[in-house]
């Protein structure tokens, strides 16, 4: 291939990063400076250097639509120096053995994995988008009369933007002058000032890391890394109210034999790493020992984890369909677009219809546990990056799913229906997500709290009046699990009450504005609303008096310099935060009863003062538990509670604390909290 001069500037201008007019034999800039021009060196390089040139001179396109945490002046960023230094040191230590591992992996048959990766529709779409974007950037620059210029992107994806020089140059030998802006020609001259061997080594490193990342898809090392990341960091989220730790202990074991479960774990872990920009939690790193091989991943901050997550999600859905018996499998290729809950529900309906006599088969329930666990993990895959008001879109069909499971049981009176431990663990995860989605949208929950057979199958028992019986505690592994899950049931009833209250208020407003001339006014619903509110208030107090175990008391309470409330168990911290959230909602939504309401102005004023005191107490307890920073399994569900407390605060300092807590959850855990922050700011500006 013919070569062209790599740079026509003289040696002095190249070293000074100045634009040279290329006058022969001496450039005008050297002549004006009164120095001897050192002349020109005609080094040559090939025209086509492939992806490395495009990556070097094209602006980086952020693949994640989620905002970078560093863009908010109040947001806690994930770019902790200690965490980044550990990541960079691990990457440096892993680089020496990458080539040997890649050669061994290729010899062991990794070409099949790479073909599967490059053959997937998501990977093909990504390559087409990159080529189109590159051509668009080039044409736009040419039309503007200037060459494209490299724009560093914020966050961990930009080399050298936030790292010390010794760490930022771990995989990049180019200098990074940041004090003086440079044109494209000066930037190219600075890069070409490096020796040709250094440029070649650096280009090889960049291309090599990209090839390694793509070839490692579905490899033994990558799957091990993702499953371990799931077990250590994400599975505890799903085991918040399950002391049996089904998702932490049993699900990774089941994933050995069930490929759809294995790929669902990989999809959720990869997406979480994408939310964290490749940073891993430092809790599992020893102070005096090196991490295990499966704890590290080469060049993790620069890997496109979102692409890997999308591929694993596609592979899990595809395996989920193909694993069904042929008589039950969905033959249409559009089944990939169907949600995981719908796929599992369809299989259960067909199985119950065709083979009802196998309901007592242990093999059936083991498979059902794996299928429902896959649906739970893939639903969490969707929720981790969605604002709370969109959660209900991904929970459609959960009621039908568990109704189908009820139909598989023997419904004789002597054999009460009880879900297996694995299905029970998935049920309470869906129930918790369901009532939180209902709170944000003010829509009824999908799991109907009046459907008592469903909640009995999940372990609860009820008295004749419909209250939770303390005797049902024997159905749970621990009293903490029983208290947490029974509180979830009460909160489901509460959010349905809020939904009905909002609907009745809207109906009353519409009726008052335009009453039908030929129809009588509808009867008032204040009596039934007051009765429901009073019943819920009694239920929450009964939960405290009869169900709440002694472990739900805080073991530490700090009053200065800021109030913090610490619980030894994260399930206790989360449950008590949910309890205060429920009491806060009841306090703020007490219906006006013309019979029991105060009759004088002083009585009304006294009632307002009591409401203000209780609201202030509940909000401070919610924020105090969050300030104590419990484990991540309790923190991920805090945005809804902090959002409720943030609406009640009026002091700028208190609002600032809520905003920082929400930003910290997003930065530390990769959980979507930007929507709650923006909504709170909008509400604060209106007040």
C-alpha positions as CSV (number, residue, x, y, z in Angstrom):
1,X,0.0,0.0,0.0
2,X,1.5,3.4,-0.9
3,X,2.6,5.6,2.0
4,X,2.3,9.3,2.6
5,X,4.3,11.6,4.9
6,X,3.0,11.4,8.4
7,X,3.6,15.1,9.1
8,X,5.1,17.9,7.1
9,X,6.0,20.2,10.0
10,X,9.6,20.9,10.9
11,X,11.0,19.2,14.0
12,X,11.1,22.4,16.1
13,X,7.4,23.1,15.4
14,X,6.4,19.5,16.2
15,X,8.2,19.6,19.6
16,X,6.6,23.0,20.5
17,X,3.2,21.8,19.2
18,X,2.9,24.8,16.9
19,X,1.4,25.1,13.4
20,X,4.2,25.1,10.8
21,X,3.9,26.9,7.4
22,X,6.2,24.2,5.9
23,X,8.3,26.7,4.0
24,X,11.4,25.1,2.5
25,X,14.3,25.0,3.3
26,X,13.4,26.9,6.6
27,X,10.0,27.6,7.9
28,X,8.9,31.2,8.5
29,X,8.3,30.6,12.3
30,X,12.0,29.6,12.9
31,X,13.2,32.4,10.7
32,X,11.2,35.0,12.7
33,X,12.5,33.5,15.9
34,X,16.1,33.9,14.7
35,X,17.0,30.2,15.1
36,X,18.1,27.6,12.6
37,X,15.3,25.5,11.3
38,X,16.2,21.8,12.0
39,X,14.4,20.7,8.8
40,X,11.9,18.1,8.0
41,X,11.9,14.4,8.6
42,X,9.8,12.4,6.1
43,X,8.6,9.4,8.2
44,X,5.9,7.5,6.5
45,X,2.9,5.5,7.7
46,X,0.1,3.5,6.1
47,X,-3.1,5.4,5.1
48,X,-5.5,2.8,6.5
49,X,-5.0,2.1,10.2
50,X,-8.6,0.9,10.8
51,X,-10.6,1.4,14.0
52,X,-7.7,2.9,16.0
53,X,-7.6,6.0,13.8
54,X,-11.3,6.5,13.9
55,X,-11.3,6.1,17.7
56,X,-8.3,8.5,18.0
57,X,-9.7,11.3,16.0
58,X,-13.5,10.9,16.2
59,X,-15.4,12.2,19.2
60,X,-16.5,9.5,21.7
61,X,-20.2,8.7,21.5
62,X,-21.7,7.9,24.9
63,X,-23.7,4.7,24.5
64,X,-25.5,5.1,27.8
65,X,-28.3,7.7,27.7
66,X,-28.2,7.9,31.5
67,X,-26.6,11.1,32.7
68,X,-23.0,11.0,34.1
69,X,-23.0,11.5,37.8
70,X,-20.2,14.0,37.5
71,X,-22.3,16.5,35.6
72,X,-24.4,17.4,38.7
73,X,-22.7,19.8,41.0
74,X,-24.3,18.1,44.0
75,X,-24.0,14.5,42.8
76,X,-21.6,12.1,44.5
77,X,-19.5,10.6,41.7
78,X,-18.3,7.1,41.3
79,X,-14.8,8.2,40.4
80,X,-13.4,7.6,43.9
81,X,-9.6,7.9,43.6
82,X,-9.0,4.8,45.7
83,X,-11.4,2.7,43.6
84,X,-9.9,4.0,40.3
85,X,-6.4,3.4,41.4
86,X,-7.3,-0.2,42.4
87,X,-8.9,-0.7,39.0
88,X,-6.0,0.7,37.2
89,X,-3.5,-1.4,39.1
90,X,-5.6,-4.5,38.5
91,X,-5.7,-3.7,34.8
92,X,-1.9,-3.3,34.7
93,X,-1.3,-6.6,36.5
94,X,-3.7,-8.4,34.1
95,X,-2.2,-6.9,30.9
96,X,0.9,-9.1,31.0
97,X,-1.0,-12.3,30.8
98,X,-3.8,-11.2,28.4
99,X,-2.0,-12.3,25.3
100,X,-1.3,-15.8,26.7
101,X,-4.9,-16.2,27.9
102,X,-6.3,-15.0,24.5
103,X,-4.1,-17.5,22.7
104,X,-5.2,-20.3,25.0
105,X,-8.8,-19.3,24.7
106,X,-8.7,-19.2,21.0
107,X,-7.1,-22.7,20.9
108,X,-9.9,-23.9,23.2
109,X,-12.6,-22.9,20.7
110,X,-13.4,-19.2,21.5
111,X,-13.9,-18.7,17.8
112,X,-17.4,-20.0,18.2
113,X,-18.2,-17.4,20.8
114,X,-16.8,-14.7,18.7
115,X,-18.9,-15.8,15.7
116,X,-22.0,-15.8,17.9
117,X,-21.1,-12.4,19.1
118,X,-20.5,-10.9,15.7
119,X,-23.5,-12.7,14.2
120,X,-26.0,-11.3,16.7
121,X,-28.3,-8.5,15.4
122,X,-27.3,-6.2,18.2
123,X,-23.6,-6.4,17.4
124,X,-24.3,-5.9,13.7
125,X,-26.5,-2.9,14.4
126,X,-23.7,-1.4,16.5
127,X,-21.1,-1.8,13.7
128,X,-23.5,-0.2,11.2
129,X,-24.2,2.7,13.6
130,X,-20.5,3.3,14.3
131,X,-19.7,3.4,10.5
132,X,-22.6,5.7,9.9
133,X,-21.6,8.0,12.8
134,X,-18.0,8.1,11.6
135,X,-19.0,9.1,8.0
136,X,-21.4,11.7,9.4
137,X,-18.7,13.3,11.6
138,X,-16.2,13.3,8.8
139,X,-18.6,14.9,6.3
140,X,-19.8,17.5,8.8
141,X,-16.2,18.5,9.6
142,X,-15.3,18.8,5.9
143,X,-18.4,21.0,5.2
144,X,-17.5,23.2,8.1
145,X,-14.0,23.7,6.7
146,X,-12.2,22.2,9.6
147,X,-10.9,18.8,10.5
148,X,-12.6,16.8,13.2
149,X,-11.3,17.4,16.7
150,X,-11.2,14.9,19.5
151,X,-13.5,15.8,22.3
152,X,-12.9,14.1,25.7
153,X,-16.0,12.7,27.4
154,X,-16.5,13.0,31.1
155,X,-16.4,10.1,33.5
156,X,-14.3,6.9,33.5
157,X,-14.6,6.5,29.7
158,X,-12.2,9.4,29.0
159,X,-8.6,8.6,29.5
160,X,-6.7,11.1,31.6
161,X,-9.6,13.3,32.4
162,X,-9.8,12.6,36.1
163,X,-6.9,10.2,36.8
164,X,-3.3,10.9,37.8
165,X,-0.8,10.7,34.9
166,X,0.6,7.4,36.1
167,X,-2.8,5.8,36.0
168,X,-4.4,7.5,33.1
169,X,-1.5,6.4,30.8
170,X,-1.8,2.8,31.8
171,X,-3.0,1.9,28.3
172,X,-2.2,5.1,26.5
173,X,1.3,6.4,25.8
174,X,0.3,9.7,24.2
175,X,0.8,12.9,26.2
176,X,-2.3,14.8,27.4
177,X,-1.6,18.5,27.5
178,X,-4.7,20.1,29.1
179,X,-3.6,23.7,29.8
180,X,-3.4,25.0,26.2
181,X,-6.1,24.3,23.7
182,X,-4.7,22.7,20.5
183,X,-6.0,22.6,17.0
184,X,-6.4,19.3,15.1
185,X,-3.1,19.8,13.3
186,X,-1.3,20.6,16.6
187,X,-2.9,17.6,18.3
188,X,-1.8,15.3,15.4
189,X,1.7,16.8,15.5
190,X,1.9,16.1,19.3
191,X,0.8,12.5,18.7
192,X,3.2,12.0,15.7
193,X,6.1,13.4,17.8
194,X,6.2,10.0,19.5
195,X,8.6,7.4,18.1
196,X,7.0,5.2,15.5
197,X,7.6,2.1,17.7
198,X,5.6,3.7,20.6
199,X,2.7,4.6,18.3
200,X,2.6,1.1,17.0
201,X,2.6,-0.4,20.5
202,X,-0.1,1.9,21.6
203,X,-2.3,1.2,18.5
204,X,-1.7,-2.6,19.1
205,X,-2.9,-2.2,22.7
206,X,-6.0,-0.4,21.8
207,X,-7.0,-2.9,19.1
208,X,-6.0,-5.8,21.3
209,X,-8.2,-4.7,24.2
210,X,-11.2,-4.3,21.8
211,X,-10.6,-7.7,20.3
212,X,-10.2,-9.3,23.8
213,X,-13.5,-7.7,25.0
214,X,-15.4,-9.0,22.0
215,X,-13.9,-12.5,22.0
216,X,-14.5,-12.9,25.7
217,X,-18.3,-12.7,25.3
218,X,-19.7,-16.0,26.7
219,X,-16.2,-17.1,27.6
220,X,-15.5,-19.0,30.8
221,X,-13.7,-16.0,32.3
222,X,-16.3,-13.5,31.5
223,X,-19.2,-15.6,32.6
224,X,-17.4,-16.4,35.9
225,X,-16.6,-12.7,36.4
226,X,-20.3,-11.7,35.8
227,X,-21.8,-14.5,38.0
228,X,-19.5,-13.7,40.8
229,X,-20.3,-10.0,40.5
230,X,-24.0,-10.9,40.6
231,X,-23.6,-13.1,43.7
232,X,-21.6,-10.5,45.7
233,X,-23.3,-7.3,44.7
234,X,-26.7,-7.8,43.1
235,X,-28.2,-11.0,44.5
236,X,-28.5,-9.5,48.1
237,X,-30.8,-6.9,46.6
238,X,-33.2,-9.8,45.7
239,X,-32.7,-11.5,49.1
240,X,-33.7,-8.4,51.2
241,X,-36.5,-10.2,53.0
242,X,-35.3,-13.8,52.5
243,X,-32.9,-15.1,55.1
244,X,-32.7,-18.3,53.1
245,X,-30.8,-16.3,50.5
246,X,-32.3,-18.1,47.5
247,X,-30.9,-15.7,44.8
248,X,-27.4,-15.6,46.4
249,X,-27.0,-19.3,47.2
250,X,-29.3,-21.4,45.0
251,X,-29.7,-19.4,41.8
252,X,-26.0,-19.5,40.8
253,X,-26.1,-23.3,41.4
254,X,-29.2,-23.7,39.2
255,X,-27.5,-21.6,36.5
256,X,-25.0,-24.4,36.0
257,X,-27.6,-26.5,34.2
258,X,-30.1,-23.8,33.0
259,X,-28.5,-21.6,30.3
260,X,-31.4,-19.1,30.3
261,X,-30.8,-18.5,34.0
262,X,-27.1,-18.2,33.5
263,X,-27.5,-15.6,30.7
264,X,-30.0,-13.6,32.7
265,X,-27.5,-13.3,35.5
266,X,-24.8,-12.2,33.1
267,X,-27.2,-9.7,31.5
268,X,-28.1,-8.0,34.8
269,X,-24.5,-8.0,36.0
270,X,-23.2,-6.5,32.8
271,X,-25.9,-3.8,32.8
272,X,-25.0,-3.0,36.4
273,X,-21.3,-2.6,35.4
274,X,-22.5,-0.3,32.6
275,X,-24.3,1.8,35.1
276,X,-21.2,1.8,37.2
277,X,-18.9,2.6,34.2
278,X,-17.0,-0.6,34.8
279,X,-16.1,0.2,38.4
280,X,-16.4,-2.7,40.9
281,X,-17.2,-2.4,44.6
282,X,-13.9,-2.4,46.7
283,X,-15.5,-4.4,49.5
284,X,-14.3,-7.7,48.3
285,X,-10.7,-6.6,47.7
286,X,-8.3,-7.8,50.4
287,X,-5.8,-5.4,51.9
288,X,-2.8,-7.7,51.7
289,X,-3.8,-10.3,49.1
290,X,-4.3,-10.1,45.3
291,X,-7.8,-10.5,43.8
292,X,-8.7,-13.8,42.2
293,X,-8.7,-14.0,38.4
294,X,-12.5,-14.2,38.3
295,X,-12.7,-11.0,40.3
296,X,-10.9,-9.0,37.6
297,X,-11.6,-8.1,34.0
298,X,-9.1,-6.6,31.6
299,X,-9.7,-2.9,30.8
300,X,-13.1,-3.0,32.5
301,X,-13.8,0.8,32.5
302,X,-13.5,0.9,28.7
303,X,-15.7,-2.1,27.9
304,X,-19.1,-1.5,26.3
305,X,-21.0,-3.3,29.1
306,X,-24.3,-2.1,27.7
307,X,-23.7,-4.0,24.5
308,X,-22.7,-7.1,26.4
309,X,-25.8,-6.8,28.6
310,X,-28.1,-6.5,25.6
311,X,-26.5,-9.5,24.0
312,X,-26.9,-11.6,27.1
313,X,-30.5,-10.5,27.5
314,X,-31.2,-11.6,23.9
315,X,-29.4,-14.9,24.6
316,X,-31.4,-15.5,27.8
317,X,-34.8,-14.8,26.1
318,X,-33.8,-17.0,23.2
319,X,-32.8,-19.9,25.5
320,X,-35.9,-19.3,27.6
321,X,-38.0,-20.0,24.5
322,X,-36.0,-22.9,23.2
323,X,-35.8,-24.6,26.6
324,X,-39.6,-25.2,26.6
325,X,-40.9,-28.5,25.5
326,X,-41.6,-28.4,21.8
327,X,-45.3,-28.7,22.2
328,X,-45.3,-25.6,24.4
329,X,-42.6,-23.5,22.7
330,X,-43.6,-20.4,20.8
331,X,-42.5,-20.8,17.2
332,X,-42.7,-17.2,16.3
333,X,-39.5,-15.2,16.0
334,X,-41.2,-12.2,17.5
335,X,-41.3,-14.0,20.9
336,X,-38.0,-12.4,21.7
337,X,-39.8,-9.1,21.9
338,X,-42.2,-10.5,24.6
339,X,-41.3,-9.9,28.2
340,X,-39.9,-12.6,30.4
341,X,-42.9,-12.6,32.6
342,X,-45.2,-13.2,29.7
343,X,-43.0,-16.1,28.3
344,X,-43.0,-17.9,31.6
345,X,-46.8,-17.3,32.1
346,X,-47.6,-18.7,28.7
347,X,-45.6,-21.9,29.4
348,X,-47.3,-22.3,32.8
349,X,-50.8,-21.9,31.3
350,X,-50.1,-24.4,28.6
351,X,-48.6,-26.9,31.0
352,X,-51.5,-26.6,33.5
353,X,-53.9,-27.1,30.7
354,X,-52.3,-30.2,29.1
355,X,-50.7,-32.0,32.0
356,X,-52.5,-31.1,35.3
357,X,-51.7,-34.5,36.9
358,X,-48.0,-33.6,37.2
359,X,-48.6,-30.8,39.7
360,X,-46.9,-32.8,42.5
361,X,-43.8,-33.6,40.4
362,X,-40.6,-32.1,42.1
363,X,-39.0,-31.8,38.7
364,X,-41.8,-29.4,37.6
365,X,-41.5,-27.2,40.6
366,X,-37.7,-27.1,40.3
367,X,-38.1,-25.9,36.7
368,X,-40.8,-23.5,37.7
369,X,-38.5,-22.0,40.3
370,X,-35.8,-21.5,37.7
371,X,-38.2,-19.9,35.2
372,X,-39.7,-17.5,37.7
373,X,-36.2,-16.6,39.0
374,X,-35.2,-15.8,35.4
375,X,-38.2,-13.6,35.0
376,X,-37.4,-11.8,38.3
377,X,-33.8,-11.2,37.3
378,X,-34.7,-10.0,33.8
379,X,-37.3,-7.7,35.3
380,X,-34.7,-6.2,37.6
381,X,-32.6,-5.8,34.4
382,X,-35.3,-3.4,33.2
383,X,-36.0,-1.6,36.4
384,X,-32.3,-0.7,37.3
385,X,-32.2,2.1,34.7
386,X,-35.9,3.1,34.7
387,X,-37.5,5.9,36.7
388,X,-40.1,4.8,39.3
389,X,-43.1,6.1,37.2
390,X,-42.2,3.6,34.5
391,X,-41.8,0.5,36.6
392,X,-45.4,-0.6,36.1
393,X,-44.7,-1.1,32.3
394,X,-42.4,-4.0,33.2
395,X,-44.6,-5.6,35.8
396,X,-47.6,-6.3,33.6
397,X,-48.6,-9.9,33.9
398,X,-47.2,-10.7,37.3
399,X,-50.7,-11.4,38.7
400,X,-51.4,-13.8,35.9
401,X,-48.1,-15.5,36.5
402,X,-48.8,-16.3,40.1
403,X,-52.4,-17.2,39.4
404,X,-51.1,-19.8,36.9
405,X,-48.8,-21.2,39.6
406,X,-51.8,-21.5,42.0
407,X,-53.7,-23.5,39.4
408,X,-50.8,-26.1,39.3
409,X,-51.4,-26.9,42.9
410,X,-53.8,-29.4,44.3
411,X,-56.7,-27.3,45.7
412,X,-58.1,-29.8,48.2
413,X,-59.1,-28.3,51.6
414,X,-56.7,-30.7,53.4
415,X,-53.7,-29.5,51.4
416,X,-53.4,-25.7,51.6
417,X,-51.5,-24.1,48.8
418,X,-48.0,-23.0,49.6
419,X,-45.4,-21.7,47.2
420,X,-42.0,-23.3,47.2
421,X,-39.2,-21.2,48.8
422,X,-37.8,-20.1,45.4
423,X,-41.2,-19.0,44.0
424,X,-41.9,-17.3,47.4
425,X,-38.6,-15.3,47.1
426,X,-39.6,-14.1,43.6
427,X,-43.1,-13.3,44.7
428,X,-42.1,-10.9,47.5
429,X,-39.6,-9.2,45.1
430,X,-42.4,-8.5,42.7
431,X,-44.8,-7.4,45.5
432,X,-42.3,-4.9,46.7
433,X,-41.7,-3.5,43.2
434,X,-45.4,-3.5,42.6
435,X,-46.4,-1.2,45.4
436,X,-43.5,1.2,44.7
437,X,-44.6,1.5,41.1
438,X,-48.2,2.1,42.4
439,X,-47.0,4.9,44.6
440,X,-45.3,6.7,41.8
441,X,-48.2,6.3,39.3
442,X,-51.2,6.3,41.8
443,X,-52.5,3.3,39.9
444,X,-53.8,0.1,41.5
445,X,-51.2,-2.6,42.1
446,X,-51.2,-5.7,39.9
447,X,-51.2,-8.0,42.9
448,X,-54.6,-7.5,44.4
449,X,-54.4,-7.3,48.2
450,X,-58.0,-8.6,48.4
451,X,-57.0,-11.8,46.7
452,X,-56.3,-13.6,50.0
453,X,-55.6,-17.1,48.5
454,X,-52.7,-15.6,46.6
455,X,-51.2,-14.0,49.7
456,X,-51.8,-17.2,51.7
457,X,-49.8,-19.2,49.2
458,X,-47.0,-16.7,49.8
459,X,-47.0,-17.5,53.5
460,X,-49.4,-15.1,55.2
461,X,-52.5,-16.2,57.1
462,X,-55.4,-13.9,58.0
463,X,-58.0,-13.6,60.8
464,X,-61.8,-13.6,60.2
465,X,-61.6,-9.8,60.0
466,X,-59.0,-9.9,57.2
467,X,-56.1,-8.8,59.4
468,X,-52.7,-10.6,59.3
469,X,-52.5,-13.3,61.8
470,X,-49.2,-13.5,63.9
471,X,-49.5,-17.3,63.6
472,X,-48.3,-17.1,60.0
473,X,-44.8,-16.3,61.2
474,X,-44.1,-20.1,61.1
475,X,-44.3,-20.0,57.3
476,X,-41.1,-17.9,57.1
477,X,-37.5,-18.8,57.9
478,X,-37.2,-16.0,60.4
479,X,-39.4,-13.4,62.3
480,X,-37.6,-10.6,60.4
481,X,-38.7,-12.1,57.1
482,X,-42.3,-12.4,58.3
483,X,-42.3,-8.8,59.6
484,X,-40.8,-7.4,56.4
485,X,-43.2,-9.3,54.0
486,X,-46.3,-8.6,56.1
487,X,-45.4,-4.9,56.0
488,X,-45.1,-5.2,52.2
489,X,-48.7,-6.5,52.1
490,X,-49.9,-3.6,54.2
491,X,-48.1,-1.1,52.0
492,X,-49.8,-2.7,49.0
493,X,-53.1,-2.1,50.6
494,X,-52.0,1.5,51.4
495,X,-51.0,2.3,47.8
496,X,-54.3,0.9,46.5
497,X,-56.1,3.2,49.0
498,X,-54.1,6.2,47.7
499,X,-55.1,5.2,44.1
500,X,-58.8,5.0,45.1
501,X,-58.6,8.3,46.9
502,X,-57.1,10.0,43.9
503,X,-59.7,8.5,41.6
504,X,-62.6,9.6,43.9
505,X,-61.2,13.1,44.1
506,X,-60.9,13.4,40.3
507,X,-64.5,12.0,39.9
508,X,-65.8,14.5,42.4
509,X,-64.0,17.4,40.7
510,X,-65.4,16.4,37.3
511,X,-68.9,16.0,38.7
512,X,-68.8,19.4,40.4
513,X,-67.6,21.2,37.3
514,X,-70.1,19.7,34.9
515,X,-72.9,17.8,36.6
516,X,-75.2,15.8,34.3
517,X,-78.6,17.7,34.2
518,X,-80.7,14.6,34.0
519,X,-78.8,12.5,36.6
520,X,-78.8,12.8,40.4
521,X,-75.5,13.6,42.2
522,X,-73.6,10.5,43.3
523,X,-73.5,9.7,47.0
524,X,-70.6,10.9,49.0
525,X,-67.7,8.4,49.5
526,X,-66.2,10.2,52.5
527,X,-67.6,7.6,54.9
528,X,-66.1,4.6,53.2
529,X,-62.9,6.4,52.6
530,X,-62.6,7.3,56.3
531,X,-63.4,3.7,57.3
532,X,-60.6,2.4,55.0
533,X,-58.1,5.0,56.4
534,X,-59.0,4.1,60.0
535,X,-58.6,0.3,59.2
536,X,-55.2,0.9,57.7
537,X,-54.1,3.0,60.6
538,X,-55.1,0.2,63.0
539,X,-53.3,-2.4,60.9
540,X,-50.0,-0.5,61.0
541,X,-50.3,-0.1,64.7
542,X,-51.1,-3.8,65.1
543,X,-48.0,-4.6,63.1
544,X,-45.9,-2.7,65.6
545,X,-47.6,-4.2,68.6
546,X,-47.9,-7.9,67.5
547,X,-45.6,-8.6,64.6
548,X,-42.5,-6.4,64.8
549,X,-39.6,-8.3,66.4
550,X,-37.2,-6.8,68.9
551,X,-34.4,-6.8,66.2
552,X,-36.3,-3.9,64.5
553,X,-35.1,-1.5,67.2
554,X,-32.1,0.6,66.1
555,X,-28.9,-0.4,67.8
556,X,-27.2,2.9,67.3
557,X,-28.6,6.4,67.1
558,X,-26.3,9.5,66.5
559,X,-27.8,13.0,67.0
560,X,-24.8,15.2,66.1
561,X,-23.4,16.4,63.8
562,X,-26.3,14.9,61.9
563,X,-29.0,12.4,62.9
564,X,-28.2,8.9,61.9
565,X,-30.2,5.7,62.7
566,X,-28.4,2.4,62.3
567,X,-29.8,-1.1,62.3
568,X,-27.7,-4.2,62.5
569,X,-29.7,-6.0,59.8
570,X,-30.4,-4.3,56.4
571,X,-33.8,-6.0,56.3
572,X,-34.7,-4.2,59.6
573,X,-33.4,-0.9,58.3
574,X,-35.4,-1.2,55.1
575,X,-38.6,-2.4,56.9
576,X,-38.5,0.5,59.4
577,X,-38.0,3.0,56.6
578,X,-41.0,1.5,54.8
579,X,-43.0,1.7,58.0
580,X,-42.3,5.4,58.5
581,X,-43.1,5.9,54.8
582,X,-46.5,4.3,55.3
583,X,-47.3,6.3,58.4
584,X,-46.3,9.5,56.6
585,X,-48.6,8.6,53.7
586,X,-51.5,8.0,56.0
587,X,-50.8,11.2,57.9
588,X,-50.8,13.3,54.7
589,X,-53.8,11.6,53.2
590,X,-56.3,11.6,56.1
591,X,-59.7,12.2,54.6
592,X,-61.9,15.0,55.9
593,X,-64.7,13.6,57.9
594,X,-67.6,15.9,58.6
595,X,-68.4,14.0,61.8
596,X,-65.1,13.7,63.5
597,X,-63.4,16.9,62.0
598,X,-62.7,19.8,64.4
599,X,-65.5,22.3,64.7
600,X,-63.6,25.5,65.8
601,X,-60.7,27.3,64.2
602,X,-58.6,26.6,67.2
603,X,-59.3,22.9,67.0
604,X,-58.3,22.9,63.3
605,X,-55.1,24.8,64.0
606,X,-54.2,22.3,66.7
607,X,-54.9,19.5,64.3
608,X,-52.6,21.1,61.7
609,X,-49.8,21.4,64.3
610,X,-50.1,17.7,65.2
611,X,-49.9,16.7,61.5
612,X,-46.8,18.9,61.1
613,X,-45.1,17.3,64.1
614,X,-45.7,13.8,62.9
615,X,-44.7,14.6,59.3
616,X,-41.4,16.1,60.6
617,X,-40.7,13.1,62.8
618,X,-41.4,10.5,60.0
619,X,-39.3,12.4,57.5
620,X,-36.3,12.7,59.8
621,X,-36.5,9.0,60.6
622,X,-36.5,8.1,56.9
623,X,-33.6,10.4,56.2
624,X,-31.7,9.3,59.4
625,X,-31.8,5.7,58.3
626,X,-30.5,6.7,54.9
627,X,-27.7,8.8,56.4
628,X,-26.5,5.8,58.4
629,X,-25.8,4.1,55.0
630,X,-27.0,0.5,55.4
631,X,-26.1,-2.2,53.0
632,X,-26.9,-1.8,49.3
633,X,-29.9,-4.2,49.5
634,X,-31.7,-1.6,51.7
635,X,-30.5,1.5,49.8
636,X,-31.8,0.6,46.3
637,X,-35.4,0.9,47.4
638,X,-34.8,4.3,49.2
639,X,-35.5,6.7,46.3
640,X,-39.3,6.5,46.7
641,X,-39.0,7.1,50.5
642,X,-36.5,9.9,50.1
643,X,-38.7,11.4,47.4
644,X,-41.7,11.5,49.7
645,X,-39.6,13.0,52.5
646,X,-38.1,15.6,50.2
647,X,-41.5,16.9,49.2
648,X,-42.1,17.7,52.9
649,X,-38.9,19.6,53.7
650,X,-38.8,23.3,53.4
651,X,-35.3,24.2,54.6
652,X,-32.5,24.4,52.0
653,X,-30.1,22.4,54.1
654,X,-32.6,19.5,54.5
655,X,-33.4,19.5,50.8
656,X,-29.7,19.4,50.0
657,X,-29.2,16.4,52.2
658,X,-32.0,14.5,50.4
659,X,-30.5,15.4,47.0
660,X,-27.1,14.2,48.1
661,X,-28.5,10.9,49.4
662,X,-30.3,10.3,46.1
663,X,-27.1,11.2,44.1
664,X,-25.1,8.9,46.4
665,X,-27.4,5.9,45.7
666,X,-27.0,6.5,41.9
667,X,-23.3,6.9,42.2
668,X,-22.6,4.0,44.5
669,X,-25.1,1.4,43.2
670,X,-25.8,2.4,39.6
671,X,-29.5,2.8,40.4
672,X,-31.5,5.3,38.5
673,X,-32.2,8.4,40.7
674,X,-31.9,11.3,38.3
675,X,-35.7,11.4,37.7
676,X,-36.4,11.7,41.4
677,X,-33.9,14.5,41.8
678,X,-35.2,16.4,38.8
679,X,-38.8,16.0,40.0
680,X,-37.9,17.2,43.5
681,X,-36.1,20.3,42.1
682,X,-39.2,21.1,40.1
683,X,-41.4,20.9,43.1
684,X,-39.0,22.9,45.2
685,X,-39.0,25.7,42.7
686,X,-42.8,25.9,42.7
687,X,-42.9,26.4,46.5
